[in-house]
Amino acid sequence: MVLVSGRVVREPDFGAFVVIAITTFGMIFLGGMNGRHFALLVVMLAVGFAGLVLSSPYRMHRIFGFMDPWNDAYGTGYQLSHALIAFGRGEWFGVGLGASVEKLHYLPEAHTDFIFSIFAEEWGFLGAVGLLVLDMLLKKPHDVQHDETEPR
């Protein structure tokens, strides 16, 4: 992991590094690593992330731009601020299917990265909550009956 992550961070592609690190840590956790060792690794990862962010003004600017998109709404916070505007325009019941304004070149990549914001603008808060509930219901683990004579 260190070899791959080191090469990715040198690009500098911090987002891909975060995805690789979280995926690796998820596999380590699911693999059953000792809890204390895993907690120590998570602390080391957090310190490493903080060190990488603080060592590069570009990364720090990106992180702070994500935390407060309204600070630079026409620069680094443009996409996130327009996603929030789309969500807010939907109010409770939405503006209607196909009536979204933000998807008309205000929100870049509206059909991929921020499709949920467009859905919330057209269907409203209740439609967005309904979509999340539907997603949770579809991902509900099914009850599986095990034969007690077979080992698990």
N, C-alpha and C positions, 0 to 999 in steps of 0.2 A: 504494500500500500504506500509505503514511504516513497518508493521509486516513482510510481505513477503520480502520486499527489505532488511530489516535488516538480515533476515535469509540467504538470498542469498549472501549478502556481506560478511558474516562471513565464507562462504565456503572456500575460497574466489573466487567467480565467478563474476568478475566485468562486463564481457560481457553480462551475463544474466540480471544483474541489470540494465544495460543501456537499454537493449531491453524492460524490464518491465517498466522502468521509461518513456521511449519515447512513448510506447504504451498507458500508463495511461495518459500522457499529451496530446496525440493525441485525446483520448476519451474526456478528459476535454474540449479541444478546440472545438471539434465538438459538444459537448453538449451545447455550447453557454455561457461559463463563461464570466464574465465581463472582458473586455480587460485589464484594469489596474491591476486587481487581477491576471489575467493570466500572465502578464508581470512580476509582482512581484514574482510569483511562478517560472517562468523560470529563473529569476536571482538567486533565492534561490537554484534552482536545479544546476545551473552552479557553484555556490560557493560550493555546496555540492560535486559535481563531482571533482572540483579542490582540495578540502580538502581531498577527498578519494585518489586521485592520489598522492598528495604530502605526504600523511601520510604513504604510503607504497612504499618502494624501488622497489618491484616487479612490481607494477602497473606503476610506473614512467618509469621503464626500458621497459615495454611493449609499452607504449604510444610513447616514444622516438624511439623505434625500428620500430614502424609503420611510424613515421614521416620521418625517414631517414634509409631506409632498407639497404643502401649501407655501412653504418657505421659498421655493423656486418653482412655481406652478407652470411656468412656460419653459423650463429647462429640464433639470433632472427629475422633477416631480410631475412632468406633463402627463405621462400615461396613467400613473396612479391617481392623480387628481381628477382626470376625466373619467376614470372607472368609478370613482366615488360620486362624481356628478351624475353619471348614468344611474347608479344605484339610488341616489336621492331623488332623481326625476320620477322614478317609478312609484314613489310614495307607497300607499297601501295596496292598491289594486292594479297599478301599472298604467302605461299610456296606450296599451293595445298592441296586439300582435302585428309586427311589421312597422310600427309607428315610432321606433327608436330614432332619435336624432344623433346620438353619440356614435352610432355605427357608420354614419355618413362622413367619414374621413376626419372626425374629431378624435376618435379613439383608435390609435394605430393597432393593427393586428386584433381587431375586435372579434374576428371569426375564430381565433385560436386562443390566444393568451387570456383574453378578458371576455370570453363568451358568457360567463356567469353574470357579469355586470350588465351586459346587453339583455340577458334573460330577465334580470331583476328590473331593468328599466321597462321592459315590455309587459311583464307579468306582475310586477310590484313585489312588495315585501312578502305578502302572503303566498304568492306563487313561488318565490325563492325559497321560503321555508318549506312549502309543499314539495319542491324538488329535492331538498335536502332530506326530508322525511322519506320520500320515495327511494332515494339512494340508500338510506340506512335500512329500509325494509328489504330491498333487493339484495343487500350484502349480508343479511342476517344469516348466521350459520344454520344449516339444516340439522335437525336432530337425526343422528345416525345411530342405529341400533347395533351394538356389538354382540357377537356370539361370545358368551362367557367362557366357552371351552377353549377358544383360541387366545393365545397370548397377544397382548397389544404391542 
